[in-house]
Amino acid sequence: MASSSISSDYMRGSLDPIILRVLLDGDSYGYEIIKAVSHNSGGIYELKEPSLYTSLKRLEALSCVTSYWGNESQGGRRKYYRITPKGRQLYETSLAQWKQARDLIDQLIERRAQP
């Protein structure tokens, strides 16, 4: 996986919605989420395990995801994560807030005139 040229500080506040977005595509376990994030970023961003599991733990405490143990038919036992309706709502809210913040930051940094 390629190393990110984007500061982890920029990404930190967006990890929850990034993970929720992956889970919108279906239940997934940790390594699979990391691979999906790397794939979806074109290999530019590599999500680290500690960050992933910290975020998943927080999302589970907020009832935005649930977890369950998969069967061992395909190797070791894996813990899968599933997005909940509350998680879907948090994703939609986070996406709208992110778009609003992105537009404001673009305006402030690029000094664009307001429409």
PyMOL commands that set and color helices and strands:
alter all, ss='L'
color gray80, all
select helices_A, chain A and resi 8-12+15-24+30-40+49-61+85-110
alter helices_A, ss='H'
color red, helices_A
select strands_A, chain A and resi 28-29+65-69+79-83
alter strands_A, ss='S'
color yellow, strands_A
deselect
rebuild
show_as cartoon
